[in-house]
Amino acid sequence: MTPFAIAGVQMYVNALQPNIDGMLQRLDILMQRFPWTQMVLFSELAPLGPLPRMALPFENEHLARFQQAAHKHNIWLIPGSMFEQTTDGRIYNTSAVINPKGQVIRKYRKMFPFRPYEGGIEAGTDFCIFDVPQVGRFGLSICYDIWFPETTRQLTSAGVEVLLHPVLTGTTDREAELSIARATAAQFQCYVFDVNGLGAGGNGRSCVVDPTSTVLHQSAGQEDMFPIEIDLDQVRRQRETGMKGLGQVLKSFRDRSVDFPVYDRTSGSDAYLHSLGVLATPQQGTRAGLSTLDLRDTTVSDEIIRGAPTPEFKVADQPIHAPATPQPSTPLAGKTVTG
């Protein structure tokens, strides 16, 4: 057995002022209550909130405070992520991995900003993989990254056994994201720690999933700190013998008989994707992706279009006439509506 204790912290995030004091206070409480914790993960953009105007250089006073806290508690610490502004003005959604000595050993820039809604944020191109000595190999992805299985494929093909996944999801697709977290754990035979925030930081429902896709913990919609001791031997055993003695998916992918031309951008096999419209926020009344307007799909009937008498309805045996339509003619998709 190779045990390792990881705690997620689901907390309220303020958008207009820093949350660092609150994060460090919760970290102190967590370590007082659960001193056996060895790694702590906060949610995406927890320190400074979701507004890009709060962006700072990667090395800043807030990161230094997290480094001090990691050293103080002798823990691995991933304090969510912050908007990082580079010297040339670009902004990235960036996370740091801090070791128990208080050293930043890795930084990771989100590969898939949530476009078009997360406009103006650059995409990172480097994967984040690190080893905890005598324990195992860990990988980091941020929120929307997990919707693209290629990201986790790259990490697990390099031996990652635990996927650390800070998120900021406050939208109606949270249920889908939880399904993806479970599917990711099963597809790639790894643990998934999916930590969401509250308030400006999301709608909660953080979860921890083991390599069999079993949910080990599911938060609700309130503040929560949840230390979970995982067993990395379960990952190794399952990758050799299959999930519940069944699918050996990583080895099956390794031994595949097919290559995937869609990943060769010059192959032309992704021509359909280029037929899709621009990546843009939908507008009111958009019919993007739908066929040409069919009048029979509207609430205006053919009889009214042809100028037939207004229908009569009865309620409690009393005739009630629908209001007459305006007299001036109004064009509608090539036809004329009259009273």
Protein Blocks (a to p, Z undefined) as FASTA:
>chain_A
ZZdddddddddddfkbcfklmmmmmmmmmmmmmmmbcbdcddehklnojafklpccfbdf
klmmmmmmmmmnopacdehiaddddfkopacdddddddfkopafbdcddfbdcbfklghi
acdfbdcddddehibccdddehjlmmpmklmmmmmmnopabdcdddddfbfklmmmmmmm
mmmmmmnopaddddddehjlogejiacddfkopafbdcdfbdcdddddddfklmmmmmmn
oghhiacfklmmmmpcbdcfklmmknopmmmmmmpccdddddehiaghiacddfklpmbd
fklmnopacddddeehiacddddddfbdcdeehiacdZZ
